[in-house]
Amino acid sequence: MTIIHPTAVIDPQAELDSSVQVGAFSVIEANVKIARGTSIATHVRISGPCTIGENNRIDSFVALGGEPQDLGYKGEPTELLIGNDNHIREYVSIHRGTVKGGGKTIVGNNCLLMAYAHLGHDCIIADHVIIVNAAHLSGHTEVDTYATVGGLTGTHQFSRIGMFCFIGGGSAVSKDVPPYAMVTGERGGMKISGLNKVGLRRNGFDRATIKQIDAAYRILFYSNLLHEEALDKVEKELGGNSAVDELIRFIRASKRGVVKRTKSN
């Protein structure tokens, strides 16, 4: 049976699976759908349109599906979509999308959003992402699979964060962060400090693949080749490896430019 605390307020137009739990003083508004196994702690507010998948844990004082902080928003029925098996910690806020941004803010599966993190309108968060305490992602930010965004980090609108990368705490992301990188730094000074080899090994990358990614990085960020020359060289010499191909694809698709290496490493 659904376990709903008597002080919780559930709009009649909200749809909750019979196994959903809702804690004291939480408010679930109209046009919210919550699938089986999800638990909602005390003092949570969920606004619609919002769809939340299975087996999510939503802790106290979380605010989901609020209106986007965009002056162009005029009350259109945009939405927030959250997948399965996520843990959303205390005071996290996630806003729904805007029409001009595609209408959807999306969180994938198996993500951990730590306390006080914020996801702005039209953000797209892939699977197995970790957003550490008080990291704030501006609207339209995209974060790919298995990326970690360090605490107190901020992102510029339309930033892209590649898969398996690690962003150090207190960073300011103003350019795209390429896959597999370790990066840190303040706005305008963010640099690649190395390859996220520990993260790659932990997630099953074999030694040969890591070696090829490392070789690609040396060409792209440590040689004196021009941007397109370096990409062409990597494609010619190392293309065909799916991890390297993803790196090439990501950089070529960048509209903001990508973070570069530090001069000292």
N, C-alpha and C positions, 0 to 999 in steps of 0.2 A: 504493500500500500504506500501511496504518497505520504511522506511525513512532513507536514507543514506546521510550524509553530503557530499557535493561535494569534500571536501579535503580527505575523507576516501579512502583507496585503498583496493579493493575487488578482489581477484584472480578469474578469470572466472571459475575455477574448485571448488570454494567454493559454498556450497548450503545453502542459507538462505531462511527461510520461508518469505512469503510476509508481515508478521506483524513485522519482526525484525527491530529494530532501531539501527543505527550505528552513533556514534558521530564523531566530527572533528578529523582528523589526525590519526584515528585508521586504523590498517592494519590487514586484515583477509586473510590468505594465503590459498594455495591449500589444498584440502582434509579436509576442515573444514565444518561441518554440524551444523546448528543452527536452533532449532525448534521455533515454534510460541511463540510470546509474550515476547521474550528475548530482553532486551535493553542493549546496549553496549555504554559506555560513550566515552569521548575523550581520545586520545593517548593510546589506548589499542592495544596490539599485540596478535593475536591468530594464532598459528602455527598448522599445521596438521601432521599426522592424529589426529583429535579431533572432538568429537561429544558432543554437548551441547543441553540439553533438553529444556523444556518449562518454560517460565515465570521467567527466571533468570535475576538478576540485576548485571551487571558487571561494576564497577566504574573505574575511570581514572587511567591510568598507570599500569594496570594489565597486566601480561604476562602469557599466558596460552599455554601449549603444546610444550614448548621448549624442546630441546634435554636433556636427562638425564645427570646429572653431574657424569658420571661413565666412568672410563678410559677404561672399556671393551666394551663400546658402539661403534658400527661400522656403524652407520647409518641405522640400521634395521627399518622397518616401524612399530614401536610400536605406542601406542595411549594413549590419555587421554579421559576419559568418564566422563561427568558431567550430573547429573540428572536434576530434576525440582525444581523450586521455591527456588533456592539458592540466597544468597546475597554475592557477592564477592567484598570486599572493596578495597580501593586504595592501589596500589603497591603490591598486592598479586602476588606470582609466584607459578605456579604448573607445574612440568615437566612430560612428558609422561614416560611410562614404559620402561623396558629393557626386552630383550628376556629371560634372565636367571631368571627374576622376574615374568614371566608370560605375559609380554608384555603390561600390562595395569596399568595406574594409574586411580583410580576410586573415584569420589565424588558422594555421594548419593543425597537425596532430603532434602529440607528444612534446609540446613546448613547455618551458618553464619561464614564467614571467614573474620576476621577483618584486618585492615590495616597492611601491611608489613608481613603478615603470609606467610610461605613457606611450600609447600608440595613437598617432593622429589619423585624421581622415584619409581613406584610400591607401593605407599601408597594406602591404601584402607580406605576410610572414609564413614561410614554408615550414616543413616538418622538422622536429628535433632542434628547434632554435632555443637558445637561452638568452633572455634579456635580463641583465643583472640590475640590482637595486638602483632606482632613480635614474635609469637611462630613459631619455626622452627622444622618441622618433617623430620627426616632423612629417607632415602629410606627404603621401605618395612614396614614402620610403619602402624599398623592397629588400627583404632579408632572405637569403637562400638557405638551403638545408644545412643543418649541423653548424651553423654559425653561432658565435658567442659575442654578444655586445656587452662590454664591460660597464660597471657601475658609473653613474654620473656622466655617461656619454650622451652627446647630442648629435643629431643628424640634420643636414640641410634638406629641404624639400627635394624630392625626386632622386635622392641618393640611392645607390644600389650596393648591397653588401653581399659578396659572393659566398659560395658554399665553403664550409670547413675553415672559414677564416676566424681569427680571434682579434677583437679590438680591445686594446688596453683601457683600463678605467680612466675616466676624466678626459676622454678624447673628444674632439670636435670633427665630425665627418662632413667634409664639404665636397669631396670627390668620391667616385666609385672605388670601392675596396675590392681588389681582384680576389678570386677564389684562392684558398689555401694560405693566405698571407697572415702574418702577425703584424699589426699596425698600432701605432700610438701617436699622440701629439695633439696640440691645440690647433684651432682653426688656421688654415693656411700653412701650418707647419707639420701636418700629419705626414708620416713617412712609414714605409715598410721597414720593419726591423729584422725580418727573416721569414722563413717558411715555417708554417705551423706543423712541424714534423711530429711532435708529440700527439697532437690532435688527429693527424692522419693515421698514425700507427694505432691509436686507440680505436679508431673506427674502421680498421680492417684493411687499410692500404698496404700492399706488399712492398718490400724493399725496392723492387725494380721500378714500380710505378712512382714511388717517392723520388727515386733517383732521376726519372725522366722529368717529373715536375720541377725538381731542383735545377736540372739542366735548362729547362725552358725559362725559369726565372733568371738564370744567369745571363741568358741571351737578351731577355726582355728588359731587365732592370740594371744589369751590371756591365753591359757592353756599351760601346760608343756608337752603335747603330742608330739610325733614325727610327722613329716609331714604326712606320710601315715596313721598313727593311727588317727590323727585328721580328715583327709578326710573320713576315714571309719566310724568314730563316727558320723560325720555330715550326711553322707549318710544314716546310719542306723536310726538315731533319727529324722532327719528333711527332709530326701529325700521324693520326691513326690510333694513338692512345686516347681513350675516351676522356681521361682526366685532363690531358694537355689540350685536346680539342675543345673542352669546356672553357678552359682558360682563354684560348684564342677567341672563341665565340663571345665571351663576356667582354673582353677588351674591345673587340671590334664593334660591339653594340653600344659602347659607352657614349653618351652624349655630354657628360660633364667632365670627361677625362678621368684617368685612374690615379690613385695614390702612387707615388714613386718611392724609391729606396732612400735611406739616409746616406750621406756622403761618406760616413765613417764605416759602413758595414759592407 
